[in-house]
Amino acid sequence: MGFLTSYRLLGFLLLLAVSAGVAWQVQAWRYGTQLERQEAQHAEALSQQSQSAQRQQKAEQDKRLALEQQLSASDQQHTRELSDAQRDQAHLRDRLATADVRLSVLLDTSDPTNGCPMPATATSGSVVHAAPRARLDPAHAQRIIGITDDGDNALIALRACQAYVQAVTR
């Protein structure tokens, strides 16, 4: 009987080893399945994050492109305004130089200290029924036009800057 017990013990140990090996294989299979499922979930989450980031990047690019187009259109408009103003100013300077136009100022005839007594009413031969005026020297008129040109250019540049700031801060 000692011999049979040894075989039983050996069989039992062998059965125990096989069942432990099978249990280990089942655990490994379960763990592998669980890892595969987690890996698939992780890959799906990464894919969704990537797609979300791509959509967000596309939206930002679209916004930037729209802003660039708006700024380009605004820049063209302000360049056109500046060009038109410069053309008009050059035309006015030319007309002043050729005596087509003369600049004049109103005289204050009620001021006795002005040193230039002028009649308060128009002369009988005059067609103009307005307050007396004095013509400016053409050189002074050119300087005045130059000053107004600078002011016009500054106003156009200021409007361009304001439009840029408004477009960027939207």
C-alpha positions, 0 to 999 in steps of 0.5 A: 500500500505504500506504493499505491499511496505514493502514486496517489500522492504523485497523481494528486501533485501532478493533478495539482500542478496541471490545475495550477498551470491551467488556472495560470493560463486562464488568468493570463488569458483573462489578464491579456483580454483585459489589457487588450480591452484597456488598450482599445479604450485608450486608443479610442480615447486618444483618437477622440482627443486627436480629432477634437484637437484637429477640429479645434486647430481647424477652427482656430485656423479658420478664425485666423484666416478670416481675420487676415482677410478682414485685415487685408480688406481693411488695409486696402480700404485705408490705402485707397482712402490715403491715396484718394486724399493724397490725390485730392491734396495734390490737385488742390496744391496744383490749383493753388499754384496756378491761381485757379483757387485762392485761399482767403480769410474773413476779416473782423471789421469790428476790431479797431486794432487790426490796423487795416480799416475795412468797410463793414459792407461790400462796395457798390461794384462788388457782386459778393454780399458777404463779409470782407475777406483777404486773400492769403499769399500763395506760399502761406496757402501752400503751407496751410494746405501742407498742414491740413494734408498732414492732419488728413493723413494722420486721421486716416492712419488713426482710423486704420489703427482703430480698425486693426485693434477692433478686428484683432480684439474681437 
